Amino acid sequence: MKIAKIVASNSHVDYVGRIIDRLDVEAPPTGDDYGFAQFVSLPVEEGLDVVGVIYNTQLLNPEYGQFGPRLSPRAELAVLSPDYLNEQGVLVGILLLGWREGGGDEQAGRTTARHGVPRRVIPVGQDVYRLREHEADAFHRDAEGKLQLHYYSQVITHAGAFGVPLVEAIIAQLEGRGTAEERQRLCVLKKSLVWQRTLGGVRL
C-alpha cells in the first residue's frame, strides 16, 4: 500500500516523506498505516528496494499562528479552494535500515535482505509503501533464516532521542514471531536498552 512520497532529506539515511491524502488518492492511508516504528519500502528500481522505518511525525498546518477570521467554512473551502486544504498534511521521518535484492514479495524465496547504509540516493517524489508484516519479518532473516538486527547501531546513532524507543518498538514487533532462542536474545537487548535509558537520565 502506498502511503507517502519523499519530499526532502536530512542526511543520506534520514528522509522526509509527505503522507498522501484525498487529493492524491480516493482511499488515503489511515493513521495506523504510518505509525511510529512502521516499516516501509522504497522501490528504487526493478528487483531492488530500500527498506526504512518511520521514526518521527510532524503536522503541516499553515493556519497555525494565524488569528485572522476565516473567509469560508471548511466544507466550502473543500469545493472552492481545495489547494488551500492541501497545504495541511502530515510529514514523516524515515530512517533507512537497508535494502532488499531479488524478486521482492512475489518471489520472497529469492530475496536477499541487507542491513546497513544503502549506496543509492533516494530521489524527490519517490513512492513510499507500507511493508507488510511477513515482508518485515523476512527482512530480519538472514540466508539461514536466523534473526538479524545489524542496523542497531545505525538507529541509535541517527534517530537521536527516538533511538532507544524506536529499537524497543521494533523488538516488540519481532519477538512475537521469533523462536524461544530469538526471544531470549531480544530480551537481553531490551534489558540493555532499559539500562541505557536509565543511565541517559543520570547526570554524573
N, C-alpha and C positions, 0 to 999 in steps of 0.2 A: 504494500500500500504506500503510495507516495504521500509524504507528509509535509515536505518543505523544499525550498530552493536555497542554494548558497548565495549569500549577498555580500559577504566580506570575510576577512580573516584577521586574526590577531598574531598568528605565527604559522609556521609550516604544519603544525599539528593541531592548531586551535582555530576552528572556523565558526562563522555565524550564519545561521540559516533562518529564513523567514517562513513561518508556517503558512501554508496555502489556505485560502478562505473561500467564501461562497462566490466571489468574483472570479475565482480561478477554476473551481470545480463545483458540480452540483452537490456532492456529498463530501464536505471538507472533513479532515480528521478531527477527532474529539480530544479532550484533554488527556484521556488515557493512552492515546497514541504517541504522545510526545512528553511523557512524564520524566522525572528525574531517573537517571540510570537506564533509560531506554536505549537499546542497541539499534543502530541504523546502518544502512548500506548505501554506498555511493558508487554506482556502476560507471567507471570511467571509460571502459572500452569492453569489447566482446571478450568474455572469459576472465575479466579482471574487475573486481570491485573492492573499494576501500571500505573498511569497517570502522565505525566510530561509536561513541556513546554520548548521550545528552547529559551535560553536567550543570547547565545553568539556563535560566529563563529570564527574559526581560519583556515587559509590556511596552509597546509603542503606542503612545497616545498624545497627539498634538494638542488636544484640548487641555492637558494638564498645565495649570498655571494661567490659563486664560479665564478671566472672570466676567467677560462681556456677555450680553444676552444672546441666546441662540435665535437665529433668524427663522428657523423652521423646526418642527418636531422631528425626531429621529426617523419616524416612519416615512415622512415626506422626503427627507434627505436621501433615503434609500432609492427613491424614484427620480427625484430632481437632480441630485448630485451624488451618484454612487461612488465617485472617486474620492469624495470627502470622507466617507466612511472607510474607504480602503486605506486611508492614511493610518488608521488604527490597526494594530496587529500584534503578533507575538514573535519575538526573536528567541532562538535557542542557541546556546553554546554547544558546539560539537567537538569533542576531543577524539582525534584519530587514534586507533588502537592497533591497526594492522591492515591486512588485506587478504583476499581470497582469490586463488587462481584455479582455473579449471572450468568445469561445466556449470557451476552455480547450483541453484536449487533443484533444477531438473535432473542433474546428474551428480547428486551430492556425493556419491561414492568416489568420484574422481576429483573432488575439490580439495585443494590443499590450503590450509589456513596458516598464515604467518603473523606473528605478533611482533610489533616494533614500529619504527617510523617509516611510513611509505615514502618512496622516492618521488612519486607523482605529485604534481601540484594540482589541487582541485580548482577548476575554473568557476568564475561567477556564473550563476544560472544552473549549476549542476543540480540535478534532481536528487532528493534525499528520500530513501524508502525506510519504512519500519522493518526491522529484522524480526522475523517470526521466531517463536520460542525454539523450535527444533533447529533453525538455522543458527541461532545464537549458541545453542548447545554444541553444534558441530564445529563452530568457530573456536570453541575452547577445548577441542580434542586434537591431539597430535596424530601422526600416521599410525600409531599403535592403539589409538582410541583412548589414550590416557588424558586426564585433565591437565590443561596448561593455562598459566596465567602470567605469561612472560612480560606483559605490559605493565606490571605492578609499579615498578619504579617510574615509568613514564607517566602514569596517572598521578602519583604522589608529587612528582616534580612540576607538572604543568597545570594541574587542576586547582592549585592554590588552596584556599581554605576549604574547598569542596573535595579535596583529595581523599581524605580518610572516610568521610561519609559516603563518597562515591564507591570506593572499594568495598565498604561494608554492604552497600546496596547490591553490588554485583555478586558478592559472596552469597547474599540471601537468595538471589535468583538461581545460583548454581548448585548450592548444597542440597536442595530438594531433589535434584536429578542425578546426583552422584552416588558412587558406591560408598560402603562404610569407610573404607580406607581414605577415599577422597574427602568425605565429610570430616574425617578426623584431621586431615591436613588443612582444610579450610577453617576448622575450629581453632587450630593453632595460629593461623594467620589472623583470624578475627581477634584472638586474645592479644596478639602483638599490636594490633591497631588500637585496641582499647588502652593498652599501656602507653602507646604513642600519644593518643589523645589526652590521657591523664598528664603525662609529662609536658605536653604542649601548653597546658594551662598553668603550669607551675613556673614561677619566676625565681631563678636562683640568684 
